Amino acid sequence: MKLGVVGMLPADIRTLQPKHLKSIQALGLSAACFHVGKEILFEIKPDQCQKVKQLYAQMGVNLAQMGIGYSECLFDPDANVRQRVLGVIDRGIEVAREFDAGVALIRTGSLNPTGAYNPSRKNHEPEALARLVESLGKIASKAEAVGQTIVIETHVLTILNSPEIIADVVKQVGSQRIRIVMDYVNHFQTLSQVYGSAARINHIFDTMGALCPVAHCKDISVRDGFVMHFDEEIPGEGELDLATVFRRWHDLNPDNYMLLEHLANELYPLAASNALRIAKEAGVPITV
């Protein structure tokens, strides 16, 4: 398997410098990934994309994933909202192709106005799922037209809240260009699943692993409080059996990336060293 990071780069990728990529390589990582907000998506020019792409090539760093930034919901009941966000994603697909990104990442959004990963009863109405499948079908058409693979980041609090639902929706869309991020941390539902994590990890991989060309590398900690609170944690500093994760990922995709993410820059050295150590202990080779 391979290891990379989402982060440690400037917010505006057009300002990327060799020093940013060198700091990532110094951690033993070979992919540097970023998100592009919708404002920049419509400003960025082909020559700017090429400049970034050339710097990656010169430094020997890979762009395994480019995130497309937006806040709207793909299954919003308002057709105008859906049309607007699909326009942003269409542009994001074009930019990802310009960058030669391995995958372009999108999210489903939520009908909770406070955040894309926040829960809402309305997310789970049958009409919502039908609208999501329709939107994903349109995204798939664009992705197929330009040859860009899309991955959806899913979560237990979103409309795609279980590996089973995820697999069914991908089947309904019916496009090889619509895939899923193996973000296993996002699909732990109970305390017993966390404390006996190998069984849950294996279930997640068995159910949706074949749909995942890229993975996110994180851990889980259990926080005090009523009733139950899970937090993302630095890999190797939490409760999960990451040796099982790494073995399953390597068996499935030995040439594909797991990406560290959601950490302050000063925490990535520990995250990277922990991941490299756990992989070695698990007998999983890390390649570049």
Secondary structure, DSSP 4 states (H G I P E B T S, - for coil): -EEEEE-SS-SSGGG--HHHHHHHHTTT--EEEEEE-HHHHTT--HHHHHHHHHHHHHHT-B--EEEEP--S-TT-S-HHHHHHHHHHHHHHHHHHHHHT-SEEEEE---SSTT-TTS--GGGGSHHHHHHHHHHHHHHHHHHHHHT--EEEE--TTSSS-SHHHHHHHHHHHT-TTEEEEE-GGGG--SHHHHHTHHHHHHHHHHHHGGG-SEEEE-EEEEEPSSS-EEEEE-TTSSSS-HHHHHHHHHHH-TTSEEEE-SS-GGGHHHHHHHHHHHHHHTT---B-
